[in-house]
Amino acid sequence: AKLRLVVDGNESLELMYPDSQDYDIVIWDETGKVAYRWSDGKAFAQAARWVSVSGRRSHDVAVETQSPLGDGRYLMEAWITAGPSGRAFAR
């Protein structure tokens, strides 16, 4: 998966992250249960930081479940973990 933030023109965007995690990804099954969360089992440094973004910022993310997902429909949601809600630019 690729998560990309594009800032138009010559503008820049200041993002405040509460820790060292830049993004998260969740895959939901048909019943609304979380089938996969990228950040599960990962540790992040607990230090707030500001990041200035201009142009493009992208993350190539490996989505590797511990076991194959069963047949069915799934919804993948990804977001940058910046901002007061920790869910900036969720898609």
Accessible surface in RSA format (square Angstrom, percent):
REM  Atomic radii and reference values for relative SASA: ProtOr
REM  Chains: A
REM  Algorithm: Lee & Richards
REM  Probe-radius: 1.40
REM  Slices: 20
REM RES _ NUM      All-atoms   Total-Side   Main-Chain    Non-polar    All polar
REM                ABS   REL    ABS   REL    ABS   REL    ABS   REL    ABS   REL
RES ALA A   1    62.91  57.8   9.60  14.8  53.31 121.3  28.02  39.5  34.89  92.4
RES LYS A   2   112.67  55.0  78.05  47.9  34.62  82.4  42.18  38.0  70.49  75.1
RES LEU A   3    21.03  11.7  19.11  13.7   1.91   4.8  20.52  14.4   0.51   1.4
RES ARG A   4   119.26  50.1  88.87  45.3  30.40  72.4  15.19  20.8 104.07  63.1
RES LEU A   5    17.78   9.9  15.44  11.0   2.35   5.9  16.70  11.7   1.08   2.9
RES VAL A   6    70.94  46.7  46.92  42.5  24.02  57.9  46.92  40.8  24.02  65.2
RES VAL A   7    20.48  13.5  13.00  11.8   7.47  18.0  16.46  14.3   4.01  10.9
RES ASP A   8   116.49  81.6 106.03 105.5  10.46  24.7  38.38  90.3  78.10  77.9
RES GLY A   9    67.50  83.2   0.00   N/A  67.50  83.2  40.36 110.8  27.14  60.8
RES ASN A  10   161.40 111.3 124.50 120.3  36.90  88.8  38.06  91.6 123.33 119.2
RES GLU A  11   122.74  70.5 119.37  90.3   3.37   8.0  42.37  81.9  80.37  65.6
RES SER A  12    64.81  54.8  39.11  52.2  25.70  59.2  13.17  28.1  51.63  72.3
RES LEU A  13    57.05  31.8  56.02  40.1   1.03   2.6  57.05  40.1   0.00   0.0
RES GLU A  14    99.63  57.2  79.81  60.4  19.83  47.2  49.42  95.6  50.22  41.0
RES LEU A  15    10.45   5.8   9.05   6.5   1.40   3.5  10.45   7.3   0.00   0.0
RES MET A  16    59.02  30.6  56.30  37.3   2.72   6.5  53.89  45.8   5.13   6.8
RES TYR A  17     0.25   0.1   0.25   0.1   0.00   0.0   0.00   0.0   0.25   0.3
RES PRO A  18    67.85  49.5  54.83  50.0  13.02  47.3  56.53  46.7  11.33  70.4
RES ASP A  19    23.81  16.7  23.81  23.7   0.00   0.0   0.49   1.1  23.33  23.3
RES SER A  20    48.83  41.3  34.01  45.4  14.82  34.1  27.41  58.4  21.43  30.0
RES GLN A  21    20.10  11.2  19.40  14.2   0.70   1.7   0.78   1.7  19.32  14.7
RES ASP A  22    32.06  22.5  28.26  28.1   3.80   9.0   1.97   4.6  30.09  30.0
RES TYR A  23    26.42  12.3  26.40  15.0   0.02   0.1   9.28   7.0  17.14  21.1
RES ASP A  24     9.02   6.3   9.02   9.0   0.00   0.0   0.44   1.0   8.57   8.5
RES ILE A  25     0.45   0.3   0.45   0.3   0.00   0.0   0.45   0.3   0.00   0.0
RES VAL A  26     0.40   0.3   0.40   0.4   0.00   0.0   0.40   0.3   0.00   0.0
RES ILE A  27    13.46   7.7  13.46  10.0   0.00   0.0  13.46   9.7   0.00   0.0
RES TRP A  28    70.38  28.2  70.14  33.9   0.24   0.6  67.58  36.0   2.80   4.5
RES ASP A  29    39.06  27.4  31.31  31.2   7.75  18.3  11.49  27.0  27.58  27.5
RES GLU A  30   123.06  70.6  82.35  62.3  40.71  96.9  35.41  68.5  87.65  71.6
RES THR A  31   120.39  85.6  80.69  81.8  39.69  94.6  84.22 113.1  36.17  54.7
RES GLY A  32    46.49  57.3   0.00   N/A  46.49  57.3  30.03  82.4  16.46  36.9
RES LYS A  33   143.29  69.9 134.83  82.7   8.45  20.1  86.22  77.6  57.06  60.8
RES VAL A  34    51.12  33.6  35.65  32.3  15.47  37.3  35.65  31.0  15.47  42.0
RES ALA A  35    41.30  38.0   8.61  13.3  32.70  74.4  17.64  24.8  23.67  62.7
RES TYR A  36    28.78  13.4  21.97  12.5   6.81  17.7  23.72  17.8   5.06   6.2
RES ARG A  37    76.42  32.1  69.65  35.5   6.77  16.1  11.22  15.3  65.20  39.5
RES TRP A  38    35.90  14.4  33.80  16.4   2.09   4.9  24.26  12.9  11.64  18.9
RES SER A  39    16.50  13.9  11.46  15.3   5.04  11.6   3.33   7.1  13.16  18.4
RES ASP A  40    98.53  69.0  78.26  77.9  20.27  47.9  32.99  77.6  65.55  65.4
RES GLY A  41    92.37 113.9   0.00   N/A  92.37 113.9  45.37 124.5  47.00 105.3
RES LYS A  42    96.32  47.0  72.41  44.4  23.91  56.9  49.55  44.6  46.78  49.8
RES ALA A  43   103.90  95.5  69.05 106.6  34.85  79.3  75.70 106.6  28.20  74.7
RES PHE A  44    45.66  22.8  30.44  18.9  15.22  39.6  33.74  20.5  11.92  34.1
RES ALA A  45    65.72  60.4  47.94  74.0  17.78  40.4  59.97  84.5   5.75  15.2
RES GLN A  46   147.94  82.7 111.31  81.3  36.63  87.2  62.92 133.9  85.02  64.5
RES ALA A  47    61.42  56.5  54.86  84.7   6.56  14.9  60.24  84.8   1.18   3.1
RES ALA A  48    76.13  70.0  45.63  70.4  30.50  69.4  45.89  64.6  30.24  80.1
RES ARG A  49    68.05  28.6  61.55  31.4   6.50  15.5  51.67  70.6  16.38   9.9
RES TRP A  50   174.27  69.9 145.96  70.6  28.31  66.5 121.84  65.0  52.43  85.1
RES VAL A  51    26.80  17.6  22.82  20.7   3.98   9.6  26.80  23.3   0.00   0.0
RES SER A  52    72.29  61.1  43.77  58.4  28.51  65.7  30.69  65.4  41.60  58.3
RES VAL A  53     5.03   3.3   1.93   1.7   3.10   7.5   5.03   4.4   0.00   0.0
RES SER A  54    71.81  60.7  53.69  71.6  18.12  41.7  17.13  36.5  54.67  76.6
RES GLY A  55    33.80  41.7   0.00   N/A  33.80  41.7  32.06  88.0   1.74   3.9
RES ARG A  56   162.74  68.3 131.98  67.3  30.76  73.2  49.78  68.0 112.97  68.5
RES ARG A  57    63.76  26.8  57.31  29.2   6.45  15.4  20.51  28.0  43.25  26.2
RES SER A  58    55.53  46.9  29.60  39.5  25.93  59.7   1.77   3.8  53.76  75.3
RES HIS A  59    31.76  17.4  27.02  18.8   4.74  12.1  17.17  17.7  14.59  17.0
RES ASP A  60   110.23  77.2  81.07  80.7  29.16  68.9  35.85  84.4  74.38  74.2
RES VAL A  61     7.48   4.9   0.12   0.1   7.37  17.8   2.93   2.5   4.56  12.4
RES ALA A  62    64.78  59.6  43.76  67.5  21.02  47.8  52.34  73.7  12.45  33.0
RES VAL A  63    47.90  31.5  20.04  18.1  27.86  67.1  20.04  17.4  27.86  75.5
RES GLU A  64   132.70  76.2 113.91  86.2  18.79  44.7  46.71  90.3  85.99  70.2
RES THR A  65    43.55  31.0  20.13  20.4  23.42  55.8   9.92  13.3  33.63  50.8
RES GLN A  66   195.27 109.2 151.09 110.4  44.17 105.2  61.88 131.7 133.38 101.2
RES SER A  67    73.54  62.1  67.57  90.2   5.97  13.8  37.97  80.9  35.57  49.8
RES PRO A  68   128.41  93.6 103.11  94.0  25.30  92.0 111.16  91.8  17.25 107.2
RES LEU A  69    67.47  37.6  41.53  29.7  25.94  65.2  43.33  30.4  24.13  64.9
RES GLY A  70    50.14  61.8   0.00   N/A  50.14  61.8  38.26 105.0  11.89  26.6
RES ASP A  71   159.10 111.4 122.89 122.3  36.21  85.6  43.73 102.9 115.37 115.1
RES GLY A  72    48.11  59.3   0.00   N/A  48.11  59.3  18.44  50.6  29.67  66.4
RES ARG A  73   191.81  80.5 186.07  94.9   5.74  13.7  62.88  85.9 128.93  78.1
RES TYR A  74    79.64  37.2  41.24  23.5  38.41  99.9  31.62  23.8  48.02  59.2
RES LEU A  75   118.71  66.1 116.76  83.5   1.96   4.9 118.00  82.9   0.71   1.9
RES MET A  76    91.51  47.4  68.32  45.2  23.18  55.2  61.00  51.9  30.51  40.4
RES GLU A  77    35.34  20.3  35.17  26.6   0.17   0.4   9.12  17.6  26.21  21.4
RES ALA A  78    14.21  13.1  13.33  20.6   0.87   2.0  13.33  18.8   0.87   2.3
RES TRP A  79    11.60   4.7  11.53   5.6   0.07   0.2   7.81   4.2   3.79   6.1
RES ILE A  80     6.28   3.6   6.28   4.7   0.00   0.0   6.28   4.5   0.00   0.0
RES THR A  81    12.53   8.9  12.29  12.5   0.24   0.6  12.29  16.5   0.24   0.4
RES ALA A  82     0.33   0.3   0.20   0.3   0.13   0.3   0.20   0.3   0.13   0.4
RES GLY A  83    20.18  24.9   0.00   N/A  20.18  24.9  16.66  45.7   3.52   7.9
RES PRO A  84   151.77 110.6 110.08 100.3  41.69 151.5 120.04  99.1  31.73 197.2
RES SER A  85    89.65  75.8  56.69  75.7  32.96  75.9  54.65 116.4  35.00  49.0
RES GLY A  86    19.68  24.3   0.00   N/A  19.68  24.3  14.32  39.3   5.36  12.0
RES ARG A  87    93.94  39.4  84.28  43.0   9.66  23.0  42.69  58.3  51.25  31.1
RES ALA A  88    21.72  20.0  11.94  18.4   9.78  22.2  21.72  30.6   0.00   0.0
RES PHE A  89    96.70  48.4  73.78  45.7  22.93  59.7  85.71  52.0  11.00  31.5
RES ALA A  90    42.74  39.3  19.52  30.1  23.22  52.8  19.77  27.8  22.97  60.9
RES ARG A  91   217.20  91.2 181.05  92.3  36.15  86.1  89.58 122.4 127.61  77.3
END  Absolute sums over single chains surface
CHAIN  1 A     6217.5       4531.2       1686.3       3222.2       2995.4
END  Absolute sums over all chains
TOTAL          6217.5       4531.2       1686.3       3222.2       2995.4
